[in-house]
Amino acid sequence: MSLPPGFLEELRARVSVTQVVGRKVSWDLKKSNQSKGDMWAPCPFHKEKTASFHVDDQKGFYYCFGCHAKGDAISFVKETENVNFIEAVEILAKEAGLQMPEQDPQAKEKSSYRDELFKIMDLSVRFYQRSLSSAKGVRAREYINSRKLTSKIIDEFELGFAPNSRTELFDYLLDKNIPEQQIIDTGMCLRPDDGGAVYDRFRDRIMYPIRDSRGRCIAFGGRAMSQNANAKYLNSPETKLFEKGRSLYNFSTARSALRTQSSLIVAEGYMDVIALSQASFKASVAPLGTAITKDQLALIWRISPSPVVALDGDRAGVNAAYRLIDLALPLIETGKTIKFALMPEGYDPDDLIKERGRDAMQNLVDEAISLADLLWRRETEGLSFDNPEARAALDKKLDQALSNIRDRQLKYHYQQHFKDLKWTAFIKKSGKNFSGSQNNANAGKAVKGSFIANSDKKNFISLKETVILAILVRYPSLIETNKEKLTTMEWNSKHHVLLLGEILNMGHLGYKDLMENLQNKFGDKALGKLFKQNHVNIIPCLGTKHDPQQAQSILSDEISKLEIQRGLDAELEEVVNSSDKELDETAFWRLGQASKVRQSTNNSEKDDHVNFEIAPNGVKLDREEKSQFDALLEEISQDTFNKSKNREN
């Protein structure tokens, strides 16, 4: 449908973005300025506690500084209500009292025809419900009662029964003066290829209505009562109303339930969802008889950034989870992932709740396995890695899986996670006490007493953080492209965290306006300290020459050095806090590896600091002291190597 010029402008002028968004969020009144229409809230598109979602009513847009969701009132309705553009416009126009323009005849006819099909589906729901309550539905009611479903939940999900009759539904709809072709177009009845009489698609089945995001019935699922049926479950075919791969069972209800329920549960089938809902897990959905598709996963992420997939605890359920990993890896990004609640073997959610209670299911949801951990389990389950070839094969499989992750930062953290898992599984577990433990203890004392363990790292980290903030203030254009990295990295200084928050919030401003706002917020003295540091002043990009490309290069370098420093700090802390007896060659090997990584970054540091060298903890050292540290690590490494060779001989 095409809209006349000026209609959308008129609609946007009449609609308050704050009012539209306010139905889905709770405003942070301390941070918001209601009189100016400048509002802040936790983002409705991803899970968070802080108010990073900003609405500017005067400009008519919203933006999340966490997940980068942005748009106007129309796009907000599209995303939160899962409707298309025209449907979103219709919803807002109705609220604003604005008459929708007339559709072109062809589009109007198509829309009217769909409305007729929706009426047929609604009549079918009522027909099946009455059949379930009649004498014909006795066996179906007995089955439903055996599943211990309450009358309330039966009514809530509008369960019904298709009689074991060839044309009972068809005859009922014809009596309502509904054209034969419309009935066939809903998929509820079929005409044989040979041109014979039309007959009902569903017979002798318990019926589950499937509704779209707006609560309209678009299809059915039917469970056979006879064990001799060709298919235990039968779904409606693809129609003008229904696309199986783009729909989810109970989606509309689950979306509403997420306002009070923290986790969305993705189960395997209809009865799982119904059992979960009866146990107060209202935010539950299921695919429609097939594995989850990309479109369904996108639909799930629209309402929940980290859904919990609850699969049956048999081999088929585990394999389904493993297949879902391959589907999800190219699609995940920061703020969008999936977790897995694997049922005990032989159980589905319905069985678990009945036998062990609601708390057992809640515990599984709370302790759901991350996608990364399940990927590790898939690639290591039942295998031995006691030789280099097996470990190399594992590395290859993990690298191949991670190559599908498009989010570079997320891919990096997955790689680090697997490094930690390999350390725990292959190195730490194989650690032994050696006859030369006294030598290890002496070496440990040497490390603990050296400058690397006892020097002041806070100064180094503070300087790095200062440089990062100074670059952001001088070059606000770099804020948006680096925002994700900046918000996920660790910051030591609380003052720097506060300053960063304000810089991110005002990232749309230019340098002068940003400086003025920061001065008003923190004062000239605080900003003066930021730019008076010698370490900041030697950066060329902060001088008279304006060079965003060089500034970005330095910013990336400073962030990387901070991350490497923190990795080295973690290794050092373990050595320093270990007893002498606990120290073995693996501890020193890890320390040496961390130091090598840190040292590689020092090569680039020399370009900026030609008059001094930087120790692995970031502190300035004269070259003699630096050489002593290198010699110490070499001595430790050689000593460990010799002892290992002696044991082998």
N, C-alpha and C positions, 0 to 999 in steps of 0.2 A: 504494500500500500504506500503510495506517495503522498506526502503531506504538503499542503500549500505553503508558499513562502511566508515567513513571519509567524506561523503557528507555533513552532517550537520555542521561538523567542518569547512569545506571549505566555506560553506554558511555564517556561523557566522564570519569567517575571512574577508569575502568580504563586509559584511554589517556593516554600522556604526549605532549603536543604537541611537546616537545623531541625525543622519539624519532621521531615521525612526520616532523617537519620536517627532522630531522638526516639523513635519507636523501637529501635534495635539496640540502643546503647544506654549506658548510665554516664552522664556527664561528670567530669571532674570540675566541680564548681570553683575550687581553689585556683585552678590553672586557667579556667575559662573567663572570658569577658563577655557576659551576656548582652550588655548594652550595645556592643559593637558587632555582635554576631560572630565572635571569635571563640569557638568552642573546641574543647579537648575531651577525649574519652579513650578507654581501652578499645583497641581495634576489634570490630565484629568479624573480621575476616581471618584473624589468627589469634591464638591463645596468648594472652599477656596480662600482666598486672599493672603496668604503668600506662599512662595516658599518652600514647604516641599518635593517636588518630585525630587529625585536625580538620575542622570544618570552618570554612570562611563563608559566612552567609552573604556577605556583600558581593563577593566575587562569584558565588554560586558553585563552589567546588569543595571536594574533600580530598585529603591525602594522608596516607599512613607512612610515618617515617620508619616503621619497622618492616612491613611487608611490601611497601610501595604501591598499595592499592590506591587508585585515584579515579576521579570522575565527577559527574554531576548527579542531580536527583534521579534522572532517568537511568543512568548506569547503576546507581545504588539499588534501585528497585529491581532492575534486571538481575543483578548478582544475588541479592538476598531473597528474592521471590522465585528465582529460576524461571523467568519468563523471557520472551523475546522482546525486541525493541518496541514494536507496535503495542504489544500487551502492556508493557511498562508505561508507555504514553497514555494508553487508555485508563490505566489505574490512576495516574496522576491527574489526568484531565477530569475524571469523575470527582476526585477530591477537591480540585480547584473550581469546580462548577463551570468548566469550559467544554463546550459542545465539540465533539469529535467531527472532523470534516467528513463529508460523504465519501465512501469508498468508490473506486471505479467498479462498474457493473460486474466484471469478472471476479475481482477480489471479493466483492460483497456476496456474490453467489457461492463462492468457495467457503467463506466463513459461515454462511447460513447453513450450508450442507453439513459442515462439521458440527454445528449446533444440533442438527437433527440426529446425527449419529450419537452424540453425547446423551440425548434423551432416550435413545434405544438402549444404551448401556445402562442407564439408570433404571429403566423398566426391567431389564434383565436381573439387576441386583435384587429388586423387590420380588421378582418372580421366584428366584432361587431361595430367598429367605423364607417365603411362604411355603415352598416345597419342603424345606427342612423341618418346618413346624407341623407339617401334615403327616398323615398315616404313611405316605410314601417315604418319608425321611426317617423312619424308625431306626434302621440299621446305621444310617449316617449319624444320628444322635447318639447311638450307643458307642460308636467309635469316638466321637468327640468327647463324650463323658469319660471314656477310658483314658483320654489324654488329660483328664482332670482340669478341663477348661471351665471357667465360671461363666454364668449367663451374661455377666457384664462384659467380659472380654469377647464372647461370641458376638454380642451386639456391636461392640466397638469395632471389630474387624468385619462385621457384616457377613459372617459365614453363611453359606447356603448349600443347597443340594440340587443337582441336576437329575431329574427323574430318568429312569431307564426306559425312555420312550423316544421314538425316532423323530417326532415332530411336535412335541408338546410346547416347547418354547416358541417355535416358529408359528404354530397356530395361535398362540397367545398374542404374539406381536401383530399378526395379521388382523386379529380381532380389534386391535387398537388403530386400525386403518393406516398402518405403516407400510410403505411400498416394499415389495419383495427385494428389490435391488439394494435399498438402504440396509435392510437386515443382513444381506450377504456382505455388504461393504464393512460392516462392523466386525466380521469374522465369527459372529455367533452361530451362523448357519452356513451351509455349503450347498452348492449345486454340483452334482456329479458331472464329470467330463463328458459322459454320454448324453447329457441333457435331461436326465431323469429328474424325479421330484426332489425338491430342496429338503435337507434334513438338518437336525441339530448337531453342532460340533461336539458338545459336551453331553454325555449320558452316563448315568449312574456314577456320579462323581461329587465329592465335597468341593464346593466352589469358594475360591478366594478372590475377591475383587481387587484389582490393581488400579491404583489411582495416580494421577500425575501430580506435579508440584502444587497445583491449584485445587487439589482435592477432587478432580473429576475422574470418574471411572473410565479407563481407556482400554482395559483388557481383563482377562480372568486367568487364573491358574486352577486346574482341577485335579484332585487326587482320586484315583480309581478306587472303588469299593471292592471290585472283583480282583482276585489274585491272578486271574487269567487274562487281564487286560493287556493290550500290546504295550502300553506305556503307563507306569505308575503315576507320573505327573504329566499333564498336558497343558500347554499354554496357548493363549490366543495367537493367531498368526499375525504377521506384520500387516498393519492397516493404515488408513489415513490418520488414525489417532495414536497408534502404538508402534514404537520401535523398541524391540526387546533390549538391544544393546545400549540404549540410551535411557532406560527406565530402571527404577529401583522400587522394590516392594516396601511400603510404609514410609516413603520418603517425606511426604508432606507432614505427617505426624511427628516423625523423628526430628525434623528441622525445628518445629515448634518446641519440642521437648528439650532441645539443647539449651534453651534459655535457663533451665534449672538443673540440667544433667551435664556433667563435665565431659563425658566421653561418648562418642558415637561408636556403637558396636555394629560391625558388619558380619552377619551370620550367613549360613549356607542356604537356608530355605524358609518357606512360609511358617511352618510350625515352630522353628527356632525363634523367629521374630515374635510370634504370638506368645510363646512361653516366656521370653525375655520381657515383653511388655507386661505380662501378667505379674511378673516379679518386680515390677516398677522400673525396668530398664526400657523406658519408653523410646529413647533415642536409639532405635535399632532398625536396620535395613537389611535387605538381602537382594542379590542378583536373581534373575528369573530363570533358574534352572540351568544356567551355564556359568563358566568361569567369569570373573570380573573383567570387564572391558576397559579400554582407555577412557571412553566416554563416561562410563559409570564411575571410574575413579575420579575424573574431573568433577563430576556431579557431587561426589562425596566430599571432595576438598572444598567445594563451595560453602559447605556448612560446617566442616570440621577439618582443621589442619593436621590433626594426628589421630585418625580413627583407629580403633582396635579391631582387627580381623579375628573373629572367633570361629575356628574351624574344628571339625570333628577330630577326635584324638586317635583316629585310625591311620593306616598308611596312606589311604587316599586323601585324607585331610591334610596330612603333612606334605604330600606331593603337591597338593593344590597351593599350599602356602609357598612352597619352593618356586612354583611356576609364577606366582604373583610377584615374587622378587624380581624376576626378569622383566615383567611388565612395568613395574614401578620404577626401577633404577633410572631409566632415561627421563622420567617425569618428575622425580623428586627434586626439591630445591629447598633452600633455607626457609623454614616455616611450613613446608609441606612434606609429610612423611607418612608412614604407616607403621603400626605395631601389631604384634601377634599374640593372641591368647590361645595357646594350644590346649585343648581339653585333655583330661586323662584318657588313656587308651580305652576305647569302647564307649566313650561318652560323647554326647552332643550337649549343647546348652540346656535343652529341655530335660534330659536325663540328669545332668549335674544338679540343676536347681531342685528337682523332685527328690533326689536321694541325699544331697548334702546341704541343701538350703541356699538361700540367696547370697549369704556371705561368701560361700565358696566361689560363686561366680564373680562376685565383686573383687575377691582377692586375685583371681586370675586376670581381671581387667587392670587392677592396680599394678600388678607385677608383669604386665605384658612385655614380651621380648621385642627389642628394637629390630628394625630391618637389618641393621649391620650385624647384630649378634646372630640372627637367624641365617644370614648369608654365611657367616663363619661356620655355623653348625652344618649347613648344607655341604660346604666344601671340605669339612674335616670329619664328619660323622663316620665312625667305623674304620677310619684309616690310621695307619701308623706313620709317624714322621721321624723315625730314628736314623734316617740317613739323608745325606745332602740332596740326592735325586728327588726324594719324596717332598722335601721342603721346597725345592726349586719348582716342582710341579704345582704345589700349592700357590706359590707366589704368582705363577703364570695364570692360574685360574682366577685368583683374586684380582690381578691386574686387568684381566680380560673383562671381568664383571664391572670393575670400577671405571673402565673406559667408557661405559655407557652413561655415566653421570655427567650431565652438562654443566652443572653448577660447580665452577672451579674451586671455590672455597670449601664447599661441602665435600667435594672429592678429596681435597687435602685432609680434611678431618677424618674421613673414612680411612684413608691411608694410615694416619697416625693411630687410629683406633686398632687397626689390624696389626700394626707394629707392636702395640702394647700387648695384644693377645698372643702374638707369636713369642714375645719375650716371656710371658707367663707360662705358656705351654711348652716351649722348647728349650729355653735357657735356664730360667729360674728353677724349674722342676728338676733339671739335671744337675744342679749345683751340688757339690760334694765338699766334705771337710778334708783338707789335705794335710799331709805330714809336715808340710812347710807352713803351717798356719801361723807360726810365730813370726816368720818373715812377712806374711801378709799383714799381721798385726802391726809390725814395725812400719811397713809401707803405709798402712792406714793412718798411723800417728803422724807420718810425714805429710800426708795429704791434709789431715785435719789441722795440722799446725802451719800449713803453708798459706801464702797470701790468698790463694784462690778460695779457701774456705772461710777466711776471716776478714777479708776486705769488705769495704762498704759498698754493697751493690745498689743501695737505695739512690745514691747520687747519680749513678749511671742511668738507672731506669727513669728517674725524675727528669734528667736531661733529655732522654729520648722522647718522653711524653711531651715535654715542653716544645721540642722541635716540631713534633707532629701537630700540636695545637697552633703553633705560630704559622706553619704553612697553611693550615686550613683558614685561619683568619685572613692571611694575606691573599689567598687564592680560594674564595668561596666556591668557585666553579668546580673545584675538586671534591666538594663535600658529597654531592649526590652519588658520584661514581664510586666513592670509597665508603659510603655510609654503612653498608652491610659489614664490612671488615671492621670498621671503627666501633660498631655497637656490639660486636661479638668478642672482640679482644679483651684481655684482662688489663685493668688500669689499677695502679697502686695508689695514686694520690686521689683522695676524696675531692679535693679542690679541682683537680683536673677533670674528674668525672662530671662535676657540676658545670664547669666551663664547657666541656664537650656537649653536654645536653643542650645548653643554650645555643651553641654554634650550630648544632644539627637543626634545632627548631627554626633558626633564622638563616638557614642555608640558601634561601631564595634571594637574600639581599646581596647587594654589591659590597665591595670592601669597605668603603667609607661608612655606609649605613650600618654595616655589621659592627665596625669598630665603635661607632657612636652608641649603638644599643648595648654593646658589651661594657662600655665605659659607664653608662647609666646604671647597668646592673651590678657591676663588680667594682667600679671605681678606677681611676687612672693608675693608682699604685699597683693594683693586681696585674693590669695589662702591661705596665711598665716592666715588671719583673719578668713577664713572659718574653719580651723582646730584648731585654738587656743582657740576657745570658750570652756569654762569649760563644758558647756552642751554637747558638742560634745565629749570631751575627756573621759567622764565617761561611754560612750557606749562601752561595752566590745568588740564588733565586730570591732572597729576601733583601737584596740591595736595590739599586736603582733600575736594574734591568728587569723587565717583566717577562718571565719565561715559564708559562704553565707546564710545558712539556718537561723541563728540567725539574720543576717543583714536584710533579707527579713522580718522577723517577726517584727523587730524594725521599719523598713521602713513603713510597713502597719499600725503599731500602731501610728506612728507620723502623717501620712496622715489622719487617722481617727480622731485623736485628733484635728487636724486643722479644719476639716469639722464640728465637733461638736462645737468647739469654735465659728466658724462663725455663726452657727445656734443660739447659745446663744446670740451672739452679736446682731443678728437681733431682737430677742425678747427684749433685753435690750433697743435697740435703740427706739423701738416703745413705751416702757414705759417711757423712759427718755424724748422723744419728745412729749409725750401726755400732754394735759392740765389736771389739776386736775379733772375737770368735766368729762373728757373722760375716766378716770380710773375706771374700774369695776372689778368684781371678775375674769372675763375671762382673763384679762390682767395678773393678778397675777397667775392664774392657769397655763397659758402658760409659764410664767417665772419660776414657780416652776417645771413644767415638763422638761423644757430645762435644768434647773439646775440639776435635778436628773440624766438626761442623762450624763451631763458633770461630775457629781460626780462619776458616775459608772466608768468612764475612769480613775479617780484619783486613784482608787484602784490598777490598774496596774502600775500607775505612782510611787506609793510608793516603788515598788521594785527597781526602779532606783534612787530614791531621798529619802533616808531614813531619812535624817536630816531635812526635811522640808515638808510642805504640799502645795498643789497647789489650789488656789482659782478657782472658775468656770470660771474666765477670764484668767487663766493661770499664774497669778502672784504668787510668793512665799509669803506665809503668815505664821505667827506663829500660833500655834494651838488655842490660845485664840481668835484671830481675826476670824479664820475660824469658831469656835463655835458660835461666835456672828452672823455671817452671817446665819448659819443654824437655829439659834433661831429666827432670823428676818423672814425668810421664813415660819417657822412653825407658828409664831404669825399671819402673814398675812393670811396664809391658814386657820387657825382655826377661825379667825375673819370672813372671807368670808363664811365659812361653817355655822357658827352660824347665820349670817344674812339671809342666804338662808333658813335655817330651820324656822326662825321666820316668814318669808314671807309665807312659806307653811302653817304654823299654823294660 
